[in-house]
Every structure is written in structure tokens, then in C-alpha cells.
Amino acid sequence: MKKTLAVLGSIVAGLAWAAPPPLFRDVAEESGLRFRHFTGSSGEYFMPEIMGAGGALLDYDTDGDLDVLLVQGAMVDEGKAPAEARFPPASGQPPGTRLFRNDLDRRARGTPRLRFTDVTEKAGIRFLGHGMGVAVGDYDNDSHPDIYLTAFGSNALYHNNGDGTFTDVTRTAGVDDPRWSTSATFFDYDGDGDLDLYVANYLDFTVAGNKTCFDAVGARDFCSPARYHPVPGRLFRNDGGGRFGDVTESSGIAKAFGPGLGAVAADFDGDGRLDLYVANDGTANQLWLNRGNGTFDERGLLSGTAYNAEGLPQGSMGVAAGDVDADGDEDLLVTNLPREGSTFYLNQGQGRFQDMTDAWGLRAPSLPFTGFGTGWLDYDNDGRLDLFVANGAVNIVEAQRGQPYPFQQPKQLFHNEGRPPLREVPADAAGPAVGLTEVSRAAAFGDVDNDGGIDVLVTNNNGPARLLLNQAARGHWLQARLRGVQDNADGLGTWVGLARKGAPTLWRRAHTDGSYLAGSDPRVHFGLGGSTAYESLLVRWPSGRRERWTGLGADRTVTLRQGTGKP
Amino acid sequence: MLAVLLPALLLALPPLRLDALPAVLRDRVAAAYRKAEAEPARADASGSVAMLLHAYDQFDVAEPWYRHAAQLDPAAFDWAYLLGVVRAERGRYEEAARSLSDAVSKRPRDVPARLKLAEVLLARSDLDASAALCEEILKERPETPQAHYGLGRIEATRGRPAAAVERFRRATELFPGYGAAYYALGLAYRDLGPADEARAALEAYAAHRMEAPPLDDPVLARVRQLKTGALARLAEGVRLGKAGDVEGSIREHEAALAADPGLAQAHANLIAVYGRLGRWDKAEEHYRAAIALGPGLAEAHYDYGVLLVQQRRPQEAAEAFERALAISPNYAAAHNNLGNMLEAEGRTVEAESHYRAAIANDPTYRLARFNLGRMLVAQQKHTEAIAEMEKTLEPEDAETPRYLYALAAAWVRAGDREKGLRYGKEAQQKATALGQTELAATIARDLRRLEGNPP
């Protein structure tokens, strides 16, 4: 059944008395996605305890539906056992990062039924360190998505063998970093058809060097990042043959750094090359503009994206890039700390941004919260990008002082009305799963049940993973899976436009990165609103090659294989 | 149980969960609460509770107490104003605007209240009302930089960069250290086109990032003064230290320790502070105290190591840097300094690896690159040495002549006299321009020698 506006219109007419269903419903538990994050807390307020962990939506078995990977924590102080933790692991929760296969039941009558099966051991994933984030990308172009896991400690690259199993190839690939890594992103910065890898690093925190910090009223609390030294991120160039080279210095990326938490690759100056934006906690954010010769220029300050409108550095955790105002370039959202609020940078073209947080109505609703995972998604398929933010504090929430884990905050959903400001969707309309206060971290976006609605995977620090199934009344849609031939296999970084008659072209980028510690669905999704009509799909691959497809229809997922479109 | 929930007889007072507050604040709030309880009709008694909570950033709890005080004394400016301030802190802009408008109606010429209201209105995208307030302030006090800045922000939001530039420029003329105004000015110039002006404004921003024009706000000052105790003194000590007031910094740190002798961070900070004055005994005393309380304070070991270097005690200094690195293996400055110590002992291989570790953990650490470059020159690895030294040339600042001079020497050692001369002359010019006369003279002497000895 297609959950289109037309269908729902007739239902609503017959059931006028019934309240509409919430826009999102958590189906994690009922679908078998049972996972509870373990912080590894020993009561010493070790910073890594409060920062993780991530999750991803990826079709690891290439069966056409999105599977789920959830990053797990471990004891931060390795000298202690999990049983000694302040919040011991949930009973029945196996240790380590977990992979869940989506056994989507398409034969069921009505809506597809989701069922997840934990296949971690079978898949050969054995990542038992204090995990942080995940990046997903098919680095060897074999059409099977690979996984890069970051950690407080050594990271790992898992090669997807294509038979449902993975192999840890970290050492041979040369992509480890034993420092505290956070978000990572696969993108083809040199346009050679394979995915390179950027890894954001955070702080030089160590258990031995843990500092005692206090909140505003003198109670013990997690430290500010300013109490530690930042550690620079790294850029690895894919040299082919399963090997990467560290090009951090030669690419220029080493020229500036901060405590990195979020990273997203997109073409921010409209020159057709993929740039990189890095969100740094409490220091200037960096906008690395790709010069096209293997090097980057740092333009955060002049672009207006290093600081907020007042020239102040902010918490800068999660990042989301998307063409929010439908003018053909990508705008940026950065999630921050309470009393800072999220910051919305509107792209004015040629790499110039303006902080338009106030005009877009985002300051007041975001001011009380600590934002982490975030993304632009068209949840109601009206053709406009809406906004989701996963919140969860890192310092004690006053109203929860004295409670066992006083860091809980609600998630937030904002609707794009086609012009500013964005409107926050009330929690009763968004659904209890959105309004539920938790310590949320990653948010990954994708159509988990292949019904044309974007769903959201949310991870919770010291809490259960949530799978927010989209059940909004939605418009028509089109989803495109890219198959690169000269370009990378999943077409990550490809800029796809849906040309419409009498309306601006809608542009979306194929990506898995952005948000915070998360990996999202690489398919590009377009909401078509009340009509199934559009002119064509325009595709600009990362290499610059352009193609066009027509007659693809609507309310379906199509596969666009490079070279099969019209020039 | 310490819970002091609202007694049934005092329902008129806002709720307050004292047991949820940490001990340091609980007693003070409890005392204020008792006064409010004893005199429930007195606005200032309830207002005192609110101010105390406000001082410690307890905005959610403070708000109902300010509201209560404002209800008890609707004519009072303070409660309406402070209620608006905490509502703004919570992002409740509509209510904040109401409270601040109420405050302004009571004191129409109060500048802080009107500026705060203008800021809240801007945050609500009520640009016209915000602009009107700023204009009104400027009519009365044309030399209010904050009002010009506010108008500049409004013009920038309206997409009028030329008008914004005028406002921001005026703000920086009135207060030449206005960091936020320079930042906004830089971006407005960028939008207008003149790249040099944009760059110059952003450089001025970098120099004055945290500075803002003072604003005489006696009401808010009373709130801030309520924040006392060891941590407040420590924070003030750090602030004074950054501002260059060493004696003031020591006073505040010592006061923090008097209030809480277990404050390891205060001891750790005092190592460097006393070190700046050459008071080794005091620095050592605080080092011992810091590591007794918190052996994991890597900075304490590092700062102590620096003091030992200054006292020409290299062996002990190396040990201190090693202790810092044992705690924090990615500590770039400790790697660099340990490299120095090892190099002086002739342990060049180890020194080089520490310089490399320093760079890996801070690629912008020019001194470590310089040190590595020197070592590589000594090893005749000229190409690699020059590559490292070239990376020391950015950003251009007072250190640049020194690094250029070193690069010139590296080129000469590599056998490229022409490049050596070129970089040497550039170093000399820059040193002269920066008033580094001694360095300029040294470079000039070397250049003469080099020019006098062609190959």
C-alpha cells in the first residue's frame, strides 16, 4: 500500500473523528532491533562515556533493504570489568558493535513487515573496543558497502566480502588511527573514481589524564573539551588495491584543526568538486575547499561557517548539508550546546554563507538542547527538506539533577514550509518516539521499509537504539540508487536533480555521511508532492560526467547505472 | 532526606527542590528561601532567591522566582528585566520580549534593557522593532557601539551589505577592540566584494576575538557578584592570568585554594603563574601539591618541566616531560620539549622521533617543525629539512622572520646560495618591518658574508 496523500485523504474522510497517527513510531523493539548502548562508565566522568555512539543504515547484503549497524561502547578504563560499571551492560546484550540484517517481509499483506536478525558473529564483525562512529562506503568498488568504525582507541576498516561476511583489513589498508576518532566520511576528493576517507579526531583525553571538572554549581560533571588538547583529523587517499595513503600533510588538511566531531563532504562552492566541512567542538569549524589538484584551502572564516553570526565558536557536534531553500546549492546546519542553539548557514553561492538561524526560526527551539545527530529529510514527500535533530546533553540538565542519568532531552522535528521559518512539529504530532527524552547521539536516515518514506535510526547513549518508522501522510516520491562505473560504485557525492516543469529543480546529493557518528542510506530521495509528474533526473557524477534520465515513473526506487542515461 | 519541598502553607512561593542542588549552593539558597518564606509579600526576598539561582546558571528554576518577584512588585524594573534576561537565556523569546518591554516601559532610557530587547527581537526576526530600538538608543547616545552593531546585523540580515558595513565600521571606530563587529564587518565586506578589506577586518577580529565594549549594567552585575566560592575564584584567576594580570591571578588562585584546598587545578595553574615571576620555590610547592592531589594532571608535569628548563636542570626537565607523556601520549608540546632535552644530550634519533610525534599531534606546531628541520639539516637531509621549514612560514606573524632566516640557512647548507640569499633578504626585510632590529642586524651580517663569498 502506498501511503500517498490521495489514499490517506479518503481514509481521513471516513474516520474524521480519529486522531492522525504520529508521524514517526519506534519499531526497534517489535522488529527485533534490540540493542542497548553501554557507556563503560565507572563514575569518573571519562569524556568518551558521554560522547557515543553511532549507527548506520546500509544494505550490507545487497538484497535491496537497509540493514542496521550499531556501535557499542566498552569500559573506558580497561582495567575495570563491565560488571563494575556504573550502568552495567543490559542483560542479554552481547558485547561489541552489532550488525542486524533486515529481513523485510515483502509478502505480508499491507505494509511491509520489518524483522531484524543479529548477524554480527556470522558476519565476522568483532569490534570490542570503545566504539564511537561509523562510515559506510564501497572503497573497492565491488558493489558491496564496506564499514569504517571509529573508536576511543584503534579504528577498524571492515571489507565486505560480498557473501554476508566482513574481513578486518585495517592493517593492510593503512587506515588505523589509535587516537580518539569520531565521525568519518568516505568521499572521492580526487575524482579518480574511488572513495577516499576522512577521519575526524577529537581530543587527547586519556584515562590516566582524566581531569576533575565541575558544573556551574560546583557539582562533578563532564569536562569541557577546552580542558584537553585537540587532535588533528586525517585524510587517507585511496591508492587502489585495498591500500590507502595518509595525505593529511600533502593535501593541506593538516594546516588547521580542532576537536573534530562532525564531518560532511559536499560541493559548497559550486565548482563541481567535493569539499569537506568539519565541525569542531568549541573552536573554529573548518571549510576545506577542494582545489582540484589534490589539495584543499581552508576557508571557514571567510566563508562565514567557522563561527556563528557573532563570531563565536560553538559546540559544533553534528552537521547536515542540504539544499534547504531549493536554490541549487547546499546549506549547512550545525548542532550545538544549550545557550548556543543550532546554527543554520545559508549558502549564498561561491562558498559564501550567512548565519540565518534567526530568520529560519531555529534559535529559540534549539537553544535549550544539546544537538548531536541531524539531517535534512523530506519526511512528508512534499519536495522540501525538513529537519531532524537528535538531542542529548553532555552536562547535567538542571531539571534532572539528582537523577541517575540527568542528560535526557527530546528529539526534534522541523517542517519546511517552503519559506522561512522552519516550524517545529509538536511532539504530539511527531510522535511519542520523537518527544521521548533520551540521551540521543547519532541519527541515520533512510527508507528502511522501502515504502518511499524516510525513516530515522537514532542511537542513545546509555539507552536503546530507536528505529523511527515514518508513517506520515506523504506525497508521491522517487528514490534513486546510483551505480557508478567510472565513478565510485554507490555514486557517493553525486549531485542529482529532479527537473520539474514550472518549478525549480530539486537537488539532492548521494551521501552516507554527515549527522554525527552516523552512516545513512546512499539512495537519493525526492518527494514529489501531490503529482507524479516531473521532467527528468539530472545526474552529475563526482568526476563531472553528466547524464539525464526520463520516464522513470514515480513511487518507486530506480537504479541509475552510469553510462545508461542520456548525455 | 534533605528534600525541602514546598510546605503546604507557602503555596504562593514557587517550588524549589533544594535537595537537587549541590551542597555548595544549597545552603545559600536555603537561607534566601527562608527569608522569602518569612516575608512572602516582599518582592526582594523572592528576587534574592532568583538572583542566586541565576548567578549559578539555574535559569529554569530562577525564572518562576523572578516572575513571582515581579508579581509582588509590578512597578519594579529589576525583576521584569532579569525575568526577561533568563527567559532569553532559555530561548523563550516571545516571553522574554514581553518582560523586557515591560522593563523598558518602567525605565525607558535604560540602555542594557533596550539592547537586550533589541537582541531578542532580532532573534525573533522582528527586524523593524529591533532596528527602531537601536535607532532610539543612538538618538540619545550616538556613541553606543552595541547599537550600531545591532543595526549592522539587521542590515546584513536584510541583504544590505553596504549599509551593514557602515554600521559595523562605526561600531569598531567607537570601540576598536570590538571582535564581533570586526567579524561581521569582514563578512559584509566579503559580500560587497573588496577582498582586502574583508581580510583586514577578519584579521582584526582574530586579534580581538573575545573583546566586547563594556556595558554598565548594575542590575546584572549584582547577579554576577553572587557567584562566589572556590570555582568562581579559580575562573577569575584564569581570566586574570590570560589578561596578563599575574599578581591578580595569583591572588584569585590562592583564594580558591583557601576555600577548597583540594582544588588540584588551582595548584596546577599556579606552577606556570609563579614560574612567570621566577618564584621557583612557590612553583615547586604547587607542583608537589598538584600531583599529590591529581597525579594525572599532565599539564602540571609539563609546566614543571618548563620551569626546570628555565632553571637549567635538563635531566629533571626531561623526566617531567616524560611523566607528562606517560599520562598523555599525544601531548605535542611535551614531545617537542623532550626532543630538545634529548637533542642536547646527543640522543638525536630519539629527539627526532619526538619532534615527529609533536608534529603528528599538532601539524600547526611551527617550533616542532623548525626543530625537526634543524635536525634534518644536520643529517644532510636537505630536501626533507627544507620541506619542513617551508611549513613554518604560515601564518605570517612576528615569528616569520626567524623561520625565514632558518630556511635561508637550510638552502645555503643544501648548496643553493641564490635561494639562501633570497629567503635571507626576505627575512631581513620582514624583521626590519617588525622592528626586530637585533635579528635584522644578524641576518644582514650573514647576508654580507654570503654575498662576499660567492661559490
Interface residues (C-beta under 8 A of the other chain):
Chain A: R179 D204 T206 A208 G209 N210 K211 T212 F214 A216 V217 G218 A219 H229 V231 P232 T248 E249 A254 K255 A256 F257 L301 L302 G304 Y307 A309 E310 G311 L312 R339 G341 Q348 R352 Q354 M356 D358 A359 G361 R363 A364 P365 S366 L367 P368 E398 A399 R401 G402 P420 P421
Chain B: R17 D19 A20 L21 P22 V24 L25 Y56 D57 Q58 F59 D60 V61 E89 R90 G91 R92 Y93 L122 A123 R124 S125 R153 A156 T157 G179 A180 Y182 Y183 A184 G186 L187 R190 D191 A198 R199 L202 Y205 R209 G229 A230 L231 A264 Q265 G294 G296 L297 A298 A326 I327 S328 P329 N330 Y331 A332 A360 N361 D362 P363 T364 E394
